[in-house]
């Protein structure tokens, strides 16, 4: 139940690079807010100064979320309007804000979410990969097992990745399926924006020796449907691995004997293990 208080939270997405991408509704909300909660007051001030917005700022980031959320909810309960922004894009999407939104829901406060720039959607469209079913996974996991589990998805994957890890991640993907389609989207909406499309094998070679610069979003085509390890071919691979063979070698040997795709056998083995 929403309280009778006029206080509310307005979630405001901000430009991911080009300051001209801010919407008129967001600027209006920032002007009308009693306080703007932001990750980095210096970065937010650059945007506000560009458009002559003189709102009061309050630092709100991953290290003070719980303490600051309680303060902001108290202000909203008293009738204040709080605008929530992150450094770039939509708050809560791999950015702070979840704690505050949940606190507002618990307090019965109104929450307005405004549409706006998103690196996730921009990359998905720019990739030219299927967008009918897709999943956003945030930053890709560093542990190999968890990474393999994510990469086994049959939907298009959109993920953030550190420039320093792009080559290594693509190398793992190429091991699973050298022909898997990928788009490396770099510095979206900025001066040096670049979208490089190709197979996992080609892009792994491209970024193997030289890291891309700037912020990177990876878009990866869905994995081909795999085979079940409960079948004879899968069981043979598992037995070879248990006997000490390397997974890739075991998959290749069984594939040569049975005609089943080595990539499918390897993917199922790593996903199951």
C-alpha positions in Angstrom: 0.0 0.0 0.0 1.4 3.4 -1.0 1.5 6.0 1.8 -0.3 9.3 1.6 3.0 11.1 1.7 4.0 13.0 -1.5 7.5 11.7 -1.0 8.7 9.3 -3.7 11.7 7.9 -5.5 12.4 8.7 -9.1 14.8 6.3 -10.8 16.6 8.2 -13.6 18.9 6.6 -16.2 21.8 8.8 -17.3 23.8 8.9 -20.6 26.3 6.0 -21.0 28.7 8.3 -22.8 27.1 11.1 -24.9 25.6 13.7 -22.6 23.0 14.6 -25.3 21.3 11.2 -24.7 19.7 12.4 -21.5 15.9 12.6 -21.8 13.7 15.6 -21.2 11.8 13.7 -18.5 15.0 12.9 -16.6 16.1 16.5 -16.7 12.7 17.6 -15.4 12.9 15.0 -12.6 16.4 16.1 -11.6 15.3 19.8 -11.5 12.2 18.9 -9.3 14.0 16.6 -6.9 14.8 17.7 -3.4 18.0 15.6 -3.5 19.8 13.6 -6.2 21.4 10.3 -4.9 24.3 9.5 -7.1 27.4 7.2 -7.2 30.0 9.9 -7.8 28.9 13.5 -7.1 31.7 14.8 -9.4 30.5 12.8 -12.4 26.8 13.7 -11.8 27.7 17.3 -11.4 29.2 17.4 -14.9 25.8 16.3 -16.3 23.8 18.7 -14.2 26.1 21.7 -15.0 25.7 20.9 -18.7 21.9 21.5 -18.4 21.9 24.1 -15.7 20.4 21.8 -13.0 21.3 23.0 -9.5 20.0 20.1 -7.5 21.5 19.1 -4.1 23.5 15.9 -4.4 23.9 13.0 -1.9 26.6 10.3 -2.3 25.0 6.9 -2.7 27.3 4.0 -3.7 27.9 0.3 -3.0 29.9 1.0 0.2 27.2 3.1 2.0 23.9 1.8 0.4 22.3 0.5 3.6 23.1 3.5 5.8 22.2 6.0 3.1 19.0 4.2 2.1 17.7 4.5 5.6 18.4 8.3 5.5 16.8 8.7 2.1 13.7 6.7 3.0 13.3 8.8 6.1 13.4 12.0 4.0 10.9 10.5 1.5 8.6 9.5 4.3 8.6 13.2 5.3 7.6 14.2 1.8 10.9 14.7 0.0 11.4 13.6 -3.7 14.6 11.7 -4.3 16.1 11.2 -7.7 18.4 8.2 -8.0 21.1 8.1 -10.7 24.2 6.0 -11.3 27.3 7.1 -13.1 25.9 5.9 -16.4 22.8 4.0 -17.6 20.0 2.6 -15.5 20.5 2.3 -11.8 20.3 -1.2 -10.4 21.6 -2.7 -13.6 25.1 -3.7 -12.4 25.0 -0.4 -10.4 23.8 0.6 -6.9 20.1 1.1 -6.1 18.6 -2.3 -5.3 18.8 -1.7 -1.5 17.1 1.7 -1.8 14.3 0.4 -4.1 13.6 -2.5 -1.8 13.5 -0.1 1.2 11.1 2.1 -0.6 8.8 -0.8 -1.4 8.9 -1.9 2.3 8.0 1.6 3.4 5.1 1.9 1.0 6.7 4.7 -1.0 5.9 5.5 -4.6 8.6 4.6 -7.2 8.8 6.1 -10.6 11.1 4.5 -13.1 12.0 6.6 -16.2 13.2 5.1 -19.5 16.5 6.1 -20.9 20.0 5.1 -22.1 21.2 1.5 -21.6 24.4 -0.1 -22.7 22.8 -3.5 -22.6 20.1 -2.7 -25.1 22.4 -0.6 -27.3 24.9 -3.5 -27.6 22.2 -6.1 -28.2 20.8 -4.2 -31.1 24.2 -3.3 -32.5 25.4 -6.9 -32.4 22.9 -8.0 -35.1 22.4 -11.2 -33.1 18.9 -12.6 -32.3 17.0 -10.5 -29.8 13.8 -12.5 -29.5 15.1 -14.4 -26.5 18.2 -13.1 -24.6 19.6 -12.8 -21.2 21.7 -10.2 -19.4 24.2 -11.7 -17.0 26.0 -8.6 -15.6 29.8 -9.0 -15.4 30.9 -12.5 -16.5 32.2 -14.8 -13.7 35.9 -15.2 -13.4 35.9 -18.9 -12.3 36.0 -21.2 -15.2 33.2 -23.5 -14.1 30.8 -20.6 -13.6 31.8 -19.0 -16.9 31.2 -22.3 -18.8 27.8 -22.5 -17.2 26.9 -19.0 -18.4 28.3 -19.7 -21.9 26.2 -22.8 -22.3 23.0 -20.8 -22.6 21.0 -21.3 -25.8 19.8 -17.7 -25.7 21.8 -14.7 -26.8 24.0 -13.5 -23.9 24.7 -9.9 -23.1 27.5 -9.3 -20.6 29.8 -6.7 -19.3 33.5 -7.6 -19.3 36.8 -6.1 -18.2 38.9 -5.1 -21.2 41.8 -7.0 -19.7 39.7 -10.3 -19.7 38.1 -10.0 -23.2 40.8 -12.1 -24.9 40.8 -14.8 -22.3 37.0 -15.0 -22.2 36.8 -15.3 -26.0 39.5 -18.0 -25.9 37.3 -20.1 -23.6 34.3 -19.5 -25.9 36.3 -20.6 -28.9 37.3 -23.8 -27.1 33.6 -24.6 -26.7 32.5 -23.6 -30.2 34.9 -21.8 -32.6 32.1 -20.7 -34.8 29.9 -19.1 -32.1 29.0 -15.6 -33.2 30.1 -12.7 -31.0 30.1 -8.9 -31.0 32.6 -6.9 -29.0 30.9 -3.5 -28.3 33.3 -0.9 -27.1 32.8 2.7 -25.9 29.1 2.8 -26.9 27.8 6.3 -27.8 31.3 7.8 -27.2 33.8 9.3 -29.7 35.6 6.0 -30.2 32.6 3.7 -30.4 33.4 0.4 -32.1 31.4 -2.8 -32.7 33.4 -5.7 -33.9 31.5 -8.8 -35.1 32.8 -12.2 -35.9 33.3 -15.8 -34.7 34.7 -16.7 -31.3 37.8 -18.1 -33.0 38.5 -14.9 -35.1 37.8 -12.5 -32.2 39.8 -14.6 -29.7 42.8 -14.2 -32.0 42.2 -10.5 -32.5 42.1 -9.7 -28.8 44.5 -12.4 -27.7 47.5 -10.1 -27.8 46.0 -6.7 -27.4 43.2 -5.7 -25.0 40.5 -3.4 -26.2 40.3 0.0 -24.6 37.4 1.5 -22.7 34.2 -0.1 -21.5 33.2 -3.3 -23.2 29.9 -5.1 -23.6 30.0 -8.6 -25.1 27.1 -10.0 -27.0 27.3 -13.8 -27.7 25.0 -15.8 -29.9 23.2 -18.7 -28.2 24.8 -22.1 -27.9 23.6 -24.9 -30.2 21.5 -27.5 -28.4 23.8 -30.0 -26.8 23.7 -33.8 -26.4 22.9 -35.7 -23.3 25.7 -37.3 -21.3 23.3 -40.0 -20.4 23.6 -41.4 -24.0 26.3 -43.8 -25.1 28.6 -41.1 -26.6 28.3 -39.0 -23.5 29.0 -41.9 -21.2 32.1 -42.8 -23.2 33.4 -39.3 -22.8 32.8 -39.3 -19.1 34.6 -42.7 -18.7 37.6 -41.4 -20.6 37.8 -38.3 -18.5 37.5 -40.3 -15.3 40.4 -42.5 -16.6 42.6 -39.4 -16.8 42.0 -38.1 -20.4 41.6 -34.3 -20.9 38.0 -33.3 -21.7 38.8 -31.8 -25.1 40.8 -34.9 -26.1 38.1 -37.3 -24.9 35.4 -35.4 -26.7 37.4 -35.5 -30.0 38.1 -39.2 -29.7 34.5 -40.1 -29.1 33.3 -37.7 -31.8 35.6 -39.4 -34.4 34.3 -42.8 -33.5 30.6 -41.9 -33.3 30.0 -38.9 -35.5 28.6 -36.8 -32.7 29.9 -33.2 -32.6 33.0 -32.9 -30.4 31.9 -29.4 -29.4 28.5 -30.7 -28.2 30.1 -33.4 -26.2 32.6 -31.1 -24.7 30.0 -28.5 -23.8 27.8 -31.1 -22.1 30.7 -32.5 -20.2 31.9 -29.1 -18.9 28.3 -28.0 -18.1 27.6 -31.2 -16.2 30.9 -31.1 -14.3 
